[in-house]
Amino acid sequence: MTQLMQALSYCMAFMLLAQPVQADQHVNVLLYHHVSANTPRSTSLSPQEFASHMAYLHDHGYQVVDLGQAISSIQAGDELPTKSVAITFDDAWRNIYTNALPIMEQYDYPFTVFVNTDPIDQNNRIAMTWDMLRDMKQRGGTLANHTKDHDYLVRKPTYNQQWLQDTLANIAFAQQRLEQETGPTNKWLAYPYGEYNLALKQALKERGYLAFGQQSGGIAAFSDWQALPRFPAAGPYSNLKTLKLKLASQPMPVDYHGFPEPVIRLDEANANPPTLSISMLRQERKGVRDQVRCFILGAVETPIWQDKQHWQVSASAALPAGRSRYNCTSPIWGQSNYYWLSQQWLVYQE
């Protein structure tokens, strides 16, 4: 993490032929889970930390926008306010209602909560109730789908037709419960744990869903709409110093639809470590190409360029079981900030 932040700080100071910065056509999305000092730190930040995040956004000119409106503007090719940010929460924990909502209301900030519906139906004491969710919707919140039971969707013995039918039924059940209890609901899904495969992604596209992962980054017109990134902002990522650097970034303009299968199944002898092959949407200057860096398993990896538009990168060692990420950055020619790209991998064996 120290190497990553040092490199990003350098990118922030990278000044080339400064040009006027125009209105944005992207939005950076923050991801939270618990807002509590008494829940697992890995997915939590305290109410005081969350308040400091919201105050920072307010005091430094960030425009907290409604996620749905931002997506509609981006898809229509319309500009967003400069420094647009959207706020999201996963899992519908009760402490979002008790601790986060009052802080967001101080600033009149819109937000989105992705709901797994079984804990609500089962009256889980640490989850919100349907009344709380309805109230949040009346007070500036958007509700969306996080499956019925927060199951691992792709950690399964095989990806056959029965697996796909069961997974889609899980998602459809949660969508139905949200609509029954809270009214019309966008067809958005946040993958539990950010885990998906290409088959599920394609099935969701065919059914009209947008889907969100947990790999870091922002959203632009060239994004993969069934693998949308969000910047985790809790636990080890709650430090405001590092969050400032992420908020200043822009989505790297690449062909995200060409990304490889994110699940590395060891029982099928998939290559590990995987290679991420990137096709930029335009040719890049040498000054930018020379400074693209990827941060993998605590190490800094330098990509190999095939030409001015294509490069690839791989970890120097096999990825461990579970989730890992390749986070890559590059300076933006003519600006003082930088591009961000992230790919999450799941190494899995039944």
C-alpha positions as CSV (number, residue, x, y, z in Angstrom):
1,M,0.0,0.0,0.0
2,T,2.9,2.4,0.7
3,Q,4.4,1.9,-2.7
4,L,1.0,2.4,-4.3
5,M,0.4,5.7,-2.5
6,Q,3.9,6.9,-3.3
7,A,3.4,6.2,-6.9
8,L,0.0,7.9,-7.0
9,S,1.3,10.9,-5.2
10,Y,3.9,11.2,-8.0
11,C,1.2,10.9,-10.6
12,M,-0.7,13.7,-8.9
13,A,2.4,15.9,-9.4
14,F,2.8,14.9,-13.0
15,M,2.2,18.1,-15.0
16,L,2.2,18.1,-18.8
17,L,1.1,20.9,-21.1
18,A,-1.7,21.9,-18.7
19,Q,-5.0,22.4,-20.4
20,P,-8.4,23.6,-19.0
21,V,-10.3,20.8,-17.2
22,Q,-13.9,20.6,-18.5
23,A,-17.0,19.1,-17.0
24,D,-16.7,15.4,-16.2
25,Q,-18.3,12.5,-18.1
26,H,-17.5,10.0,-15.4
27,V,-18.5,9.4,-11.8
28,N,-16.4,7.8,-9.0
29,V,-18.5,5.5,-6.8
30,L,-17.7,4.9,-3.1
31,L,-18.6,1.5,-1.5
32,Y,-19.4,1.1,2.2
33,H,-20.8,-1.7,4.3
34,H,-21.0,-1.2,8.1
35,V,-20.9,2.3,9.6
36,S,-20.1,1.3,13.2
37,A,-17.2,1.0,15.6
38,N,-18.5,-2.4,16.8
39,T,-18.6,-4.5,13.7
40,P,-15.7,-6.3,11.8
41,R,-13.1,-3.8,10.8
42,S,-12.5,-5.4,7.4
43,T,-15.9,-4.0,6.2
44,S,-16.5,-1.2,8.6
45,L,-15.6,2.4,9.5
46,S,-16.7,4.3,12.5
47,P,-19.5,7.0,12.4
48,Q,-16.7,9.5,13.1
49,E,-14.7,8.3,10.1
50,F,-17.8,8.3,7.9
51,A,-18.6,11.8,9.0
52,S,-15.0,12.9,8.1
53,H,-15.5,11.4,4.6
54,M,-18.8,13.3,4.0
55,A,-17.3,16.5,5.4
56,Y,-14.3,16.2,3.0
57,L,-16.6,15.8,0.0
58,H,-18.5,18.8,1.1
59,D,-15.6,21.0,1.9
60,H,-13.5,20.2,-1.2
61,G,-16.1,20.8,-3.9
62,Y,-17.2,17.3,-4.7
63,Q,-20.7,16.9,-6.1
64,V,-22.5,13.9,-4.5
65,V,-24.9,12.8,-7.2
66,D,-27.7,10.3,-7.5
67,L,-26.3,7.1,-8.9
68,G,-29.2,6.6,-11.3
69,Q,-29.1,10.1,-12.6
70,A,-25.3,9.9,-13.1
71,I,-25.7,6.6,-15.1
72,S,-28.4,8.1,-17.2
73,S,-26.3,11.1,-18.0
74,I,-23.2,9.0,-18.9
75,Q,-25.2,6.7,-21.1
76,A,-26.8,9.7,-22.9
77,G,-23.4,11.3,-23.4
78,D,-24.3,14.3,-21.2
79,E,-21.8,15.9,-18.9
80,L,-21.8,15.6,-15.1
81,P,-20.8,18.2,-12.6
82,T,-17.0,18.3,-12.1
83,K,-15.8,16.0,-9.3
84,S,-19.0,13.9,-9.2
85,V,-19.2,11.1,-6.6
86,A,-21.9,8.6,-5.8
87,I,-22.3,6.8,-2.4
88,T,-23.3,3.2,-2.1
89,F,-23.8,0.7,0.7
90,D,-23.9,-3.1,0.6
91,D,-26.0,-5.5,2.8
92,A,-28.6,-3.1,4.4
93,W,-27.1,-3.2,7.8
94,R,-29.1,-1.4,10.5
95,N,-26.2,0.8,11.4
96,I,-26.5,2.4,7.9
97,Y,-29.9,3.6,9.0
98,T,-29.0,4.7,12.5
99,N,-25.4,6.0,11.9
100,A,-24.9,6.9,8.3
101,L,-28.3,8.3,7.3
102,P,-28.3,11.3,9.7
103,I,-24.8,12.3,8.5
104,M,-25.8,12.2,4.9
105,E,-29.0,14.2,5.6
106,Q,-26.8,17.0,7.0
107,Y,-25.5,17.5,3.5
108,D,-28.6,16.4,1.6
109,Y,-26.6,13.6,-0.1
110,P,-28.3,10.9,-2.2
111,F,-27.2,7.3,-1.8
112,T,-27.9,3.8,-2.9
113,V,-28.3,0.7,-0.6
114,F,-27.9,-2.8,-2.2
115,V,-30.2,-5.1,-0.2
116,N,-30.0,-8.9,0.4
117,T,-33.6,-9.6,1.3
118,D,-33.5,-12.8,3.4
119,P,-32.1,-11.0,6.6
120,I,-34.9,-8.5,6.2
121,D,-37.6,-11.1,5.9
122,Q,-36.1,-13.1,8.8
123,N,-36.1,-10.0,11.1
124,N,-32.3,-10.3,11.6
125,R,-31.6,-7.9,14.4
126,I,-28.5,-6.3,12.8
127,A,-30.2,-5.8,9.4
128,M,-32.7,-3.1,8.6
129,T,-36.5,-3.7,8.6
130,W,-38.7,-3.2,5.6
131,D,-40.1,-0.1,7.4
132,M,-36.5,1.3,7.7
133,L,-35.8,0.7,4.0
134,R,-39.1,2.3,3.0
135,D,-38.2,5.3,5.2
136,M,-34.7,5.5,3.7
137,K,-36.2,5.5,0.2
138,Q,-38.4,8.5,1.2
139,R,-35.3,10.3,2.5
140,G,-33.1,10.3,-0.5
141,G,-32.1,6.7,-0.9
142,T,-32.3,4.3,-3.8
143,L,-32.7,0.6,-3.1
144,A,-31.3,-2.2,-5.3
145,N,-30.6,-5.9,-5.5
146,H,-27.8,-7.7,-3.6
147,T,-29.4,-11.2,-4.0
148,K,-31.7,-12.9,-1.5
149,D,-29.1,-14.5,0.7
150,H,-25.6,-13.1,-0.1
151,D,-24.5,-16.4,-1.4
152,Y,-21.2,-17.0,-3.2
153,L,-22.6,-17.0,-6.8
154,V,-19.7,-18.5,-8.7
155,R,-17.9,-20.7,-6.0
156,K,-19.8,-23.7,-7.4
157,P,-18.8,-27.2,-8.5
158,T,-19.7,-26.5,-12.1
159,Y,-21.1,-23.7,-14.3
160,N,-23.9,-25.7,-15.9
161,Q,-27.4,-24.7,-16.9
162,Q,-28.8,-25.7,-13.5
163,W,-26.2,-23.4,-11.8
164,L,-27.2,-20.5,-14.0
165,Q,-31.0,-21.1,-13.5
166,D,-30.6,-21.3,-9.7
167,T,-28.4,-18.1,-9.6
168,L,-30.8,-16.1,-11.7
169,A,-33.7,-17.3,-9.6
170,N,-31.9,-16.1,-6.5
171,I,-31.5,-12.7,-8.0
172,A,-35.1,-12.6,-9.4
173,F,-36.5,-13.5,-6.0
174,A,-34.7,-10.6,-4.3
175,Q,-35.9,-8.2,-7.1
176,Q,-39.4,-9.4,-6.5
177,R,-39.3,-8.9,-2.8
178,L,-37.8,-5.4,-3.2
179,E,-40.6,-4.4,-5.5
180,Q,-43.3,-6.0,-3.3
181,E,-42.1,-4.2,-0.2
182,T,-40.7,-0.8,-1.5
183,G,-42.2,-0.2,-5.0
184,P,-40.5,0.1,-8.4
185,T,-36.8,-0.9,-8.2
186,N,-34.0,-0.5,-10.7
187,K,-32.6,-3.6,-12.2
188,W,-29.2,-3.2,-10.6
189,L,-27.3,-6.0,-8.9
190,A,-24.3,-5.7,-6.6
191,Y,-22.5,-9.1,-6.8
192,P,-21.9,-10.5,-3.3
193,Y,-18.2,-10.2,-2.6
194,G,-17.8,-8.6,-6.0
195,E,-17.5,-12.1,-7.5
196,Y,-18.9,-13.0,-11.0
197,N,-18.0,-14.9,-14.1
198,L,-18.5,-14.1,-17.8
199,A,-21.5,-16.4,-18.1
200,L,-23.4,-14.7,-15.3
201,K,-22.4,-11.3,-16.6
202,Q,-23.8,-12.1,-20.0
203,A,-27.0,-13.6,-18.6
204,L,-27.6,-10.4,-16.6
205,K,-27.0,-8.3,-19.7
206,E,-29.6,-10.2,-21.6
207,R,-32.1,-9.6,-18.7
208,G,-31.5,-5.9,-18.6
209,Y,-29.5,-5.6,-15.4
210,L,-26.6,-3.3,-14.6
211,A,-24.2,-5.0,-12.2
212,F,-21.6,-3.7,-9.8
213,G,-18.5,-5.3,-8.5
214,Q,-16.0,-4.5,-5.7
215,Q,-13.0,-3.8,-7.9
216,S,-12.0,-0.1,-7.5
217,G,-12.6,2.7,-10.0
218,G,-15.1,5.0,-11.6
219,I,-17.8,4.7,-14.3
220,A,-17.7,6.2,-17.8
221,A,-19.4,5.6,-21.1
222,F,-16.8,2.9,-22.0
223,S,-17.4,0.9,-18.8
224,D,-18.6,-2.6,-18.8
225,W,-22.2,-2.1,-17.5
226,Q,-22.3,-5.6,-16.0
227,A,-19.0,-5.2,-14.1
228,L,-19.1,-1.6,-12.9
229,P,-16.4,-0.7,-10.4
230,R,-16.6,1.0,-7.0
231,F,-13.9,2.3,-4.7
232,P,-14.1,0.4,-1.3
233,A,-14.0,3.1,1.4
234,A,-14.2,1.1,4.6
235,G,-11.8,-1.0,6.7
236,P,-8.3,-0.7,5.4
237,Y,-9.5,1.7,2.7
238,S,-11.1,4.2,5.1
239,N,-8.0,6.3,5.5
240,L,-8.9,9.7,4.2
241,K,-5.4,10.4,2.9
242,T,-5.5,7.5,0.5
243,L,-9.2,8.1,-0.3
244,K,-8.4,11.6,-1.5
245,L,-6.1,10.2,-4.2
246,K,-8.8,7.8,-5.4
247,L,-11.4,10.5,-5.6
248,A,-9.1,12.5,-7.8
249,S,-8.7,9.7,-10.4
250,Q,-10.6,9.0,-13.6
251,P,-11.5,5.7,-15.2
252,M,-8.8,4.5,-17.5
253,P,-10.1,4.5,-21.1
254,V,-9.8,0.9,-22.1
255,D,-12.0,-1.8,-23.7
256,Y,-13.4,-3.3,-20.4
257,H,-15.7,-5.6,-22.4
258,G,-12.6,-7.5,-23.6
259,F,-11.4,-8.5,-20.1
260,P,-10.8,-12.2,-19.5
261,E,-12.7,-14.6,-17.3
262,P,-12.2,-13.4,-13.7
263,V,-12.5,-16.8,-12.1
264,I,-9.4,-19.0,-12.1
265,R,-10.6,-22.5,-11.4
266,L,-7.6,-24.6,-10.4
267,D,-9.6,-27.8,-11.0
268,E,-9.6,-26.8,-14.7
269,A,-5.9,-26.0,-14.9
270,N,-6.4,-22.3,-15.6
271,A,-3.3,-20.2,-15.9
272,N,-2.2,-18.7,-12.6
273,P,-1.1,-16.0,-12.4
274,P,-3.5,-14.7,-15.0
275,T,-2.4,-12.2,-17.7
276,L,-4.5,-9.0,-18.1
277,S,-4.3,-7.8,-21.7
278,I,-5.4,-4.2,-22.2
279,S,-6.6,-2.4,-25.3
280,M,-6.5,1.3,-24.8
281,L,-9.2,3.3,-26.6
282,R,-6.5,5.5,-28.2
283,Q,-2.8,5.5,-28.8
284,E,-0.9,6.8,-25.8
285,R,2.2,9.1,-25.8
286,K,5.5,7.6,-24.7
287,G,5.5,9.8,-21.6
288,V,2.3,8.1,-20.4
289,R,3.2,4.6,-21.5
290,D,6.5,4.7,-19.6
291,Q,4.6,5.5,-16.3
292,V,1.8,3.0,-16.3
293,R,2.2,0.9,-13.2
294,C,0.3,-2.0,-11.7
295,F,0.1,-2.9,-8.1
296,I,-0.3,-6.6,-7.4
297,L,0.1,-8.5,-4.1
298,G,2.1,-5.7,-2.6
299,A,4.5,-5.4,-5.6
300,V,4.8,-2.9,-8.4
301,E,4.7,-4.5,-11.8
302,T,5.6,-2.7,-15.1
303,P,3.3,-3.6,-18.0
304,I,4.7,-4.8,-21.4
305,W,3.6,-2.7,-24.3
306,Q,3.0,-4.4,-27.7
307,D,2.4,-1.1,-29.4
308,K,1.1,2.4,-28.5
309,Q,-2.3,1.1,-27.7
310,H,-1.9,-2.4,-26.3
311,W,-0.2,-3.8,-23.2
312,Q,-0.4,-6.7,-20.8
313,V,0.6,-7.4,-17.2
314,S,0.8,-10.4,-14.9
315,A,1.7,-11.0,-11.3
316,S,5.2,-12.3,-10.7
317,A,3.9,-15.2,-8.7
318,A,0.7,-17.3,-8.6
319,L,-2.3,-15.6,-7.0
320,P,-3.4,-17.1,-3.6
321,A,-6.8,-18.8,-3.2
322,G,-9.6,-16.3,-2.9
323,R,-9.8,-12.8,-4.2
324,S,-6.9,-10.7,-5.6
325,R,-6.7,-7.5,-7.6
326,Y,-4.6,-5.9,-10.3
327,N,-4.7,-2.1,-9.7
328,C,-3.1,-0.1,-12.5
329,T,-2.6,3.7,-12.8
330,S,-1.2,6.1,-15.4
331,P,-0.9,9.8,-15.7
332,I,-3.4,11.7,-17.8
333,W,-1.7,13.7,-20.6
334,G,-2.3,17.4,-20.0
335,Q,-3.7,17.1,-16.5
336,S,-2.4,16.7,-13.0
337,N,-4.4,13.7,-12.0
338,Y,-4.3,10.1,-13.3
339,Y,-6.3,7.1,-14.6
340,W,-7.2,4.1,-12.5
341,L,-8.1,0.6,-13.6
342,S,-8.8,-2.5,-11.5
343,Q,-9.5,-6.1,-12.2
344,Q,-10.6,-8.5,-9.4
345,W,-9.7,-12.2,-9.7
346,L,-11.1,-15.2,-7.9
347,V,-8.8,-18.2,-7.5
348,Y,-11.1,-21.1,-6.7
349,Q,-11.0,-24.9,-6.4
350,E,-13.9,-27.1,-5.3
